């Protein structure tokens, strides 16, 4: 019996030695050393299940990994193609080269950059683990978080722009949204977003942007003691202020639309009563009112399109924010992250369906019209 125990301990020593050699090569550290063996440590072999950590596609997770690869590939293709189309439309169509569309261009750039980082996610899912994954994931997460924050503030800027354009006199709009002001405005959005995304983990040690072998994904591991704090910094730094601006702006716009419709309905009724008594008509004034009405209706349609863009953002982004606030470790983290990722590909589709000017430019681009004809 003693001989069998001696052989068992010898085998375990060999296994520990092999494991120690492997972990040292992969920059890991053993939780204990052979010189500190005890009956408790000998019987605790749970940490030796290296295969499920080292192999990024274990059999039991193969289906999930395959789904994530296909889903990310679809989002990459749709997002890069769609946002590139938006930028091409803005560059080639003079009609689209306006101050409000500068914010749409910025939104397309943020979505495009986010989609460009997604191939790295696929590499992390299917590739063999490498310590360099941590550096890659840091870059991917930094860019991803920055673009998410910049997108949120850009949506708020679009809403505020529509509010000022529709509710205030033209001269005030031209003062607030000068070209130079808009350039500085957009630059500040990027700087602020980069600070919120990068300063806590780099300068304060809050959060750890790395590859999480637990789920084969780039994220700040929930087991890290300040990961939850970093998630809260992102949520409170990127969402409350922009969402407040958006709600107030679109609320004010819809109240104005309601008042305008009520006024037009009353005016139409009065016109019907008085038209039988009128024998002359000011054609020039009628033409001017018609043009003003057409311009107003066009702005309302564009505003509606931007509101739909915001609604899509809420549908895609709210689940991950709610889940991270409600749970220390979100139980459906993979799915809500994937849904948030899809938001970067959906905006070009919304423009094509609901934005009248983008729809016409898309049509001309797809029919290979020359740049000079796209106006």
C-alpha positions as CSV (number, residue, x, y, z in Angstrom):
1,X,0.0,0.0,0.0
2,X,2.8,2.4,0.9
3,X,4.5,1.5,-2.4
4,X,1.3,2.5,-4.3
5,X,1.1,5.8,-2.5
6,X,4.7,6.5,-3.2
7,X,4.2,5.8,-6.9
8,X,1.1,8.0,-7.0
9,X,2.9,10.9,-5.4
10,X,5.8,10.5,-7.8
11,X,3.3,10.6,-10.7
12,X,1.7,13.7,-9.3
13,X,5.2,15.3,-8.9
14,X,5.9,14.6,-12.5
15,X,2.5,16.1,-13.5
16,X,3.1,19.2,-11.4
17,X,6.6,19.6,-12.9
18,X,5.2,19.4,-16.4
19,X,2.5,21.8,-15.6
20,X,4.9,24.2,-14.0
21,X,7.1,24.1,-17.1
22,X,4.1,24.8,-19.3
23,X,2.8,27.7,-17.2
24,X,6.2,29.3,-17.0
25,X,6.5,29.2,-20.8
26,X,3.1,30.9,-21.2
27,X,3.8,33.6,-18.6
28,X,1.5,32.0,-15.9
29,X,2.4,31.3,-12.3
30,X,1.6,28.3,-10.2
31,X,-0.5,29.0,-7.2
32,X,1.8,26.8,-5.1
33,X,5.1,25.0,-5.4
34,X,6.0,21.4,-4.9
35,X,8.0,22.3,-1.8
36,X,4.8,23.3,-0.1
37,X,2.8,20.2,-0.9
38,X,0.2,18.9,1.4
39,X,-2.5,16.3,1.3
40,X,-4.9,19.2,0.5
41,X,-2.9,20.5,-2.5
42,X,-2.2,17.0,-3.8
43,X,-5.9,16.2,-4.0
44,X,-6.8,19.6,-5.5
45,X,-6.1,19.1,-9.2
46,X,-8.9,21.3,-10.6
47,X,-6.5,24.0,-11.9
48,X,-4.7,21.4,-14.1
49,X,-7.6,21.5,-16.6
50,X,-5.5,23.5,-19.0
51,X,-7.1,22.3,-22.2
52,X,-10.3,24.3,-21.7
53,X,-8.2,27.5,-21.2
54,X,-5.5,27.0,-23.8
55,X,-7.8,25.7,-26.6
56,X,-10.0,28.6,-27.7
57,X,-12.5,26.3,-29.4
58,X,-13.2,23.4,-27.0
59,X,-15.8,20.9,-28.3
60,X,-18.5,22.0,-25.9
61,X,-18.2,25.7,-27.0
62,X,-17.7,25.0,-30.7
63,X,-21.3,25.9,-31.6
64,X,-21.2,29.2,-29.7
65,X,-17.8,30.1,-31.2
66,X,-19.0,29.3,-34.7
67,X,-22.1,31.4,-34.2
68,X,-20.0,34.4,-32.9
69,X,-17.7,34.1,-35.9
70,X,-20.5,34.0,-38.4
71,X,-22.4,36.9,-36.7
72,X,-19.3,39.1,-36.5
73,X,-18.4,38.4,-40.1
74,X,-21.9,39.4,-41.2
75,X,-21.7,42.6,-39.1
76,X,-18.2,43.4,-40.5
77,X,-19.3,43.0,-44.1
78,X,-22.5,45.0,-43.7
79,X,-21.0,47.7,-41.5
80,X,-17.9,48.4,-43.6
81,X,-19.9,48.4,-46.9
82,X,-22.8,50.4,-45.5
83,X,-20.8,53.1,-43.7
84,X,-18.4,53.4,-46.6
85,X,-21.4,54.0,-48.8
86,X,-22.6,56.7,-46.5
87,X,-19.2,58.5,-46.7
88,X,-19.0,58.1,-50.4
89,X,-22.5,59.7,-50.7
90,X,-21.5,62.6,-48.5
91,X,-18.3,63.2,-50.5
92,X,-19.8,63.0,-53.9
93,X,-23.2,64.6,-53.4
94,X,-23.1,68.4,-53.0
95,X,-26.7,68.4,-51.7
96,X,-25.6,66.3,-48.7
97,X,-22.6,68.5,-47.8
98,X,-24.3,70.4,-45.0
99,X,-23.5,71.2,-41.4
100,X,-26.1,68.7,-40.0
101,X,-24.6,66.0,-42.2
102,X,-21.2,66.6,-40.7
103,X,-22.5,64.9,-37.6
104,X,-23.8,62.0,-39.8
105,X,-20.4,61.7,-41.3
106,X,-18.8,61.5,-37.9
107,X,-21.3,58.9,-36.9
108,X,-20.4,56.9,-40.0
109,X,-16.7,57.2,-39.2
110,X,-17.2,55.9,-35.6
111,X,-19.3,52.9,-36.9
112,X,-16.7,52.2,-39.6
113,X,-13.8,52.2,-37.1
114,X,-15.7,49.9,-34.8
115,X,-16.4,47.4,-37.6
116,X,-12.7,47.5,-38.6
117,X,-11.8,46.3,-35.1
118,X,-14.1,43.3,-35.3
119,X,-11.8,41.0,-37.3
120,X,-9.5,41.0,-34.3
121,X,-12.5,39.6,-32.3
122,X,-12.7,36.7,-34.7
123,X,-9.0,36.1,-34.4
124,X,-9.3,36.0,-30.6
125,X,-12.2,33.5,-30.9
126,X,-10.7,31.0,-33.3
127,X,-6.9,31.5,-32.9
128,X,-4.6,29.6,-30.6
129,X,-3.9,31.6,-27.4
130,X,-1.0,33.9,-27.5
131,X,0.1,36.4,-24.8
132,X,0.0,39.1,-27.6
133,X,-3.8,38.7,-27.5
134,X,-3.8,40.9,-24.4
135,X,-2.2,43.8,-26.3
136,X,-4.5,43.3,-29.3
137,X,-7.5,43.2,-27.1
138,X,-6.4,46.4,-25.3
139,X,-6.3,48.2,-28.7
140,X,-9.6,46.7,-29.8
141,X,-11.4,47.6,-26.6
142,X,-9.9,51.1,-26.4
143,X,-11.0,51.9,-30.0
144,X,-14.4,50.1,-29.5
145,X,-15.2,52.0,-26.3
146,X,-14.1,55.3,-27.8
147,X,-16.3,54.9,-30.8
148,X,-19.3,53.9,-28.7
149,X,-18.9,57.0,-26.6
150,X,-18.3,59.2,-29.6
151,X,-21.4,57.7,-31.3
152,X,-23.6,58.5,-28.3
153,X,-22.5,62.1,-28.1
154,X,-22.8,62.5,-31.9
155,X,-26.4,61.3,-31.7
156,X,-27.0,63.9,-29.0
157,X,-25.4,66.5,-31.2
158,X,-27.6,65.6,-34.1
159,X,-30.7,65.9,-31.9
160,X,-29.6,69.3,-30.6
161,X,-28.8,70.4,-34.1
162,X,-32.4,69.5,-35.3
163,X,-33.9,71.2,-32.3
164,X,-32.1,74.5,-33.0
165,X,-32.7,74.2,-36.7
166,X,-36.5,73.8,-36.3
167,X,-37.3,75.9,-33.2
168,X,-34.9,78.9,-33.4
169,X,-34.5,81.7,-35.9
170,X,-32.1,81.1,-38.7
171,X,-29.5,83.6,-37.4
172,X,-29.1,81.8,-34.1
173,X,-28.6,78.5,-35.9
174,X,-25.9,80.0,-38.0
175,X,-24.1,81.4,-35.0
176,X,-24.1,78.1,-33.0
177,X,-23.3,75.8,-35.9
178,X,-20.5,77.6,-37.8
179,X,-18.1,75.4,-39.6
180,X,-15.2,76.1,-37.2
181,X,-17.4,75.6,-34.2
182,X,-18.6,72.2,-35.6
183,X,-14.9,71.1,-36.2
184,X,-13.9,71.9,-32.6
185,X,-17.2,70.3,-31.4
186,X,-16.4,67.0,-33.1
187,X,-12.8,67.1,-32.0
188,X,-13.9,67.5,-28.4
189,X,-16.2,64.6,-28.7
190,X,-13.3,62.3,-29.7
191,X,-11.0,63.6,-27.0
192,X,-13.5,63.2,-24.3
193,X,-14.4,59.7,-25.5
194,X,-10.8,58.6,-25.6
195,X,-10.2,59.9,-22.1
196,X,-13.2,58.0,-20.6
197,X,-12.2,54.8,-22.5
198,X,-8.5,54.9,-21.8
199,X,-7.6,57.0,-18.8
200,X,-9.1,54.7,-16.0
201,X,-7.3,51.5,-17.0
202,X,-4.0,53.1,-18.1
203,X,-3.6,55.8,-15.4
204,X,-5.7,54.6,-12.5
205,X,-5.6,50.8,-12.9
206,X,-9.4,50.7,-13.0
207,X,-10.5,47.8,-15.3
208,X,-8.2,45.6,-17.3
209,X,-8.6,45.6,-21.1
210,X,-7.4,42.2,-22.1
211,X,-8.3,38.8,-23.5
212,X,-10.6,36.9,-21.2
213,X,-9.9,33.1,-21.6
214,X,-13.0,32.4,-19.7
215,X,-15.3,33.3,-22.6
216,X,-12.7,33.6,-25.4
217,X,-13.5,37.3,-25.8
218,X,-11.9,40.7,-25.4
219,X,-13.3,42.4,-22.3
220,X,-12.4,43.5,-18.8
221,X,-12.7,40.1,-16.9
222,X,-15.5,40.2,-14.3
223,X,-13.1,38.5,-11.9
224,X,-10.8,41.5,-11.9
225,X,-11.6,43.5,-8.8
226,X,-12.2,46.9,-10.6
227,X,-13.9,45.6,-13.8
228,X,-17.4,46.5,-12.5
229,X,-16.1,50.0,-11.6
230,X,-14.8,50.5,-15.1
231,X,-18.1,49.4,-16.7
232,X,-19.9,51.9,-14.5
233,X,-17.4,54.7,-15.6
234,X,-18.2,53.9,-19.2
235,X,-22.0,53.8,-18.6
236,X,-22.2,57.0,-16.6
237,X,-19.6,58.7,-18.7
238,X,-21.2,58.0,-22.0
239,X,-24.9,57.7,-21.5
240,X,-26.8,60.0,-19.0
241,X,-25.9,63.4,-20.5
242,X,-26.3,62.5,-24.2
243,X,-29.6,60.6,-23.5
244,X,-30.9,63.6,-21.5
245,X,-30.1,66.0,-24.4
246,X,-31.7,63.6,-26.9
247,X,-34.9,63.2,-25.0
248,X,-35.3,66.9,-24.4
249,X,-34.4,67.8,-28.0
250,X,-36.8,65.3,-29.7
251,X,-39.4,66.1,-27.1
252,X,-39.2,69.8,-27.9
253,X,-39.3,69.0,-31.6
254,X,-42.4,66.8,-31.4
255,X,-44.2,69.4,-29.3
256,X,-43.4,72.0,-32.0
257,X,-44.6,69.6,-34.7
258,X,-47.9,69.1,-32.8
259,X,-48.4,72.9,-32.4
260,X,-47.6,73.4,-36.1
261,X,-50.1,70.8,-37.2
262,X,-52.8,72.3,-35.0
263,X,-52.1,75.7,-36.4
264,X,-52.2,74.5,-40.0
265,X,-55.4,72.7,-39.4
266,X,-57.0,75.8,-37.9
267,X,-55.6,77.9,-40.8
268,X,-57.0,75.5,-43.4
269,X,-60.5,75.7,-41.9
270,X,-60.4,79.5,-41.9
271,X,-59.2,79.5,-45.5
272,X,-62.1,77.3,-46.6
273,X,-64.6,79.7,-44.9
274,X,-63.0,82.8,-46.4
275,X,-62.2,81.6,-49.9
276,X,-65.8,82.1,-51.2
277,X,-65.5,85.8,-50.2
278,X,-62.1,86.4,-51.9
279,X,-61.9,87.6,-55.4
280,X,-58.2,88.2,-55.5
281,X,-55.2,86.1,-54.5
282,X,-51.6,87.0,-53.9
283,X,-49.8,84.5,-56.0
284,X,-46.3,85.5,-54.8
285,X,-47.2,85.1,-51.1
286,X,-48.8,81.7,-51.8
287,X,-45.7,80.5,-53.6
288,X,-43.5,81.7,-50.7
289,X,-45.7,79.9,-48.2
290,X,-45.6,76.8,-50.2
291,X,-41.8,76.8,-50.4
292,X,-41.6,77.4,-46.6
293,X,-44.0,74.6,-46.0
294,X,-42.1,72.2,-48.3
295,X,-38.8,73.0,-46.5
296,X,-40.4,72.5,-43.1
297,X,-41.9,69.2,-44.1
298,X,-38.5,68.1,-45.5
299,X,-36.8,69.0,-42.2
300,X,-39.4,67.0,-40.3
301,X,-38.8,64.0,-42.4
302,X,-35.1,64.2,-41.9
303,X,-35.6,64.7,-38.1
304,X,-37.9,61.6,-38.1
305,X,-35.1,59.7,-39.7
306,X,-32.6,60.8,-37.1
307,X,-35.0,59.9,-34.3
308,X,-35.3,56.4,-35.8
309,X,-31.5,56.2,-35.8
310,X,-31.6,57.0,-32.1
311,X,-34.3,54.4,-31.4
312,X,-32.1,51.8,-33.1
313,X,-29.2,52.8,-30.9
314,X,-31.4,52.4,-27.8
315,X,-32.7,49.0,-28.8
316,X,-29.1,47.8,-29.5
317,X,-27.3,49.4,-26.6
318,X,-29.8,49.5,-23.7
319,X,-29.6,45.7,-23.0
320,X,-25.8,45.7,-22.3
321,X,-26.1,48.8,-20.1
322,X,-29.0,47.5,-18.1
323,X,-27.4,44.0,-17.7
324,X,-24.1,45.5,-16.5
325,X,-25.9,47.7,-14.0
326,X,-28.1,44.9,-12.7
327,X,-25.5,42.2,-12.4
328,X,-21.9,42.1,-11.2
329,X,-21.3,39.6,-14.1
330,X,-23.9,39.8,-16.9
331,X,-25.3,36.3,-17.5
332,X,-26.0,37.0,-21.2
333,X,-22.9,39.1,-21.8
334,X,-22.0,37.6,-25.1
335,X,-25.5,38.2,-26.6
336,X,-25.9,41.7,-25.4
337,X,-22.4,42.6,-26.7
338,X,-23.3,41.2,-30.1
339,X,-26.5,43.2,-30.2
340,X,-24.6,46.4,-29.3
341,X,-22.1,45.5,-32.1
342,X,-24.9,45.2,-34.7
343,X,-25.8,48.9,-34.1
344,X,-22.7,49.9,-36.0
345,X,-24.1,48.3,-39.2
346,X,-27.7,49.4,-39.1
347,X,-27.5,53.1,-39.6
348,X,-26.8,53.1,-43.4
349,X,-29.9,50.9,-43.9
350,X,-32.0,53.4,-41.9
351,X,-30.7,56.3,-44.1
352,X,-31.6,54.4,-47.3
353,X,-35.1,53.6,-46.1
354,X,-36.2,56.8,-44.3
355,X,-33.9,59.7,-45.4
356,X,-35.2,61.1,-48.7
357,X,-31.9,62.7,-49.8
358,X,-29.7,59.7,-49.0
359,X,-32.1,57.4,-50.7
360,X,-31.8,59.3,-54.0
361,X,-28.0,59.5,-53.8
362,X,-27.8,55.7,-53.0
363,X,-29.9,55.1,-56.1
364,X,-27.6,57.1,-58.3
365,X,-24.4,55.5,-56.9
366,X,-25.8,52.0,-57.4
367,X,-26.7,52.9,-61.0
368,X,-23.2,54.2,-61.6
369,X,-24.1,57.8,-62.2
370,X,-21.1,60.1,-62.5
371,X,-20.2,62.3,-59.6
372,X,-21.3,65.4,-61.5
373,X,-24.8,64.1,-61.7
374,X,-25.1,63.5,-58.0
375,X,-26.3,66.8,-56.6
